[in-house]
Amino acid sequence: MYDFNHHRPGSVAEAASALAGASDGKLLAGGMTLIATLKQRLASPSDLIDLGAIAELKGIKEDGGALVIGAMTTHATVANDATVKAKIPALAALAEGIGDAQVRNCGTIGGSIANNDPAADYPAAVVGLGATVHTDKRQIAADDFFTGMFETALDEGEIITAVSFPIPEKAGYAKFANPASRYAIVGVMAASGPAGTRVAVTGAGPSVFRIGDAEAALGSGFSADAVSGVTVGADGLNADMHASADYRAHLVSVMLRRAVESAS
Amino acid sequence: MPTVSMTVNGQAVTGEVEGRTLLVQFLREQLSLTGTHVGCDTSQCGACVVHVDGESVKSCSMLALQADGAEVTTIEGLASNGSLHPMQEAFREHHGLQCGFCTPGMVMSAVDLLKKNPNPDEGEIREWLEGNICRCTGYHNIVKAIQSAAASMRG
């Protein structure tokens, strides 16, 4: 790891100004991806702006039919939060399935979605539940946020502050996890509620995507039977040492049914 | 160089570090607390698990400066007045180690589990140990040790 200037601001405004003042600054959230990336010298920022001391970025609150989760809230906090468990149990279960206990104690929702790893779990929740991403500059709808592999709609210097999830009537998440890393080989979030009926898939493609056929089928009856015939093509899906594109396409149908069956 | 201050095993410590200094490097190289091990250096194996503000974390994947102002507990901080912590005692009693390399991380991880779940079943223990890799024991005696420690710590 090359050295860098370390900043530990106490507010979002201070973080934004530290980032603006750096020649090649990067934000550090939980560090579960970024620190490994720095160690491999795949990134060598001049400045690291550590968001860990900013209290306003942490915590979960219920606000007008939505759960608003601060960007620096850890996966462990989301997984164990009584409000999340009661209002969106699928989201708590998704957070509980990320990495391992120590990774969940550090990794954050904001860091995860800003990175937009194609195999990360949270993009499926953000898109599948029709969430809104709040930044220090604006609000971005889930469907506009994830733009491609490791790419998002965030501008240079823009900082995610929170994600608000409309509380669904029903939602379920199922994933086929890589047995070593617990990343999603395929993960599916299926939900119906104020954001409509939505099905979002992570892990299978370069970035999270929705399945229109499944959403239409579930719109006329939210049951596993309704989606039993839904399939996706293998074209454009990821293929690597863990799973071929054909296998991922198959897993999408299986995880879709399991997500719907588990929905509550 | 930046200065970092934290409380480690109950003692206030301060040191000069680089931005890139990892917490585990600070503990091992500057404080000479070499009980915390570095195994994989990629946050997979869990040999480096310590507690930061009461939560188990992998100290190879956290900067020392991220722990500025924090309360850190390492394996050296578990025993008190010359008596092993019940978890350490249980690992010894149940032969929950062979080469011992993963043991500090296993013990620190297990202590965090019992804080959250004082009465875990076997499945919950095995799931919790997802982030701790042991290449000797096959885990059976580690699981037994944690069950036994849980029983003795519940009284």
Interface residues (C-beta under 8 A of the other chain):
Chain A: M1 Y2 D3 F4 N5 H6 R8 L28 G31 M32 I35 A36 L38 K39 L48 D50 G52 A76 N80 G99 D100 A101 Q102 V103 N105 C106 A180 S181 R182
Chain B: P2 E18 G19 R20 L22 D41 T42 S43 Q44 G46 V49 E55 S56 V57 K58 S61 M62 L63 L65 Q66 D68 S109 D112 L113 K116 W128 E130 G131 N132
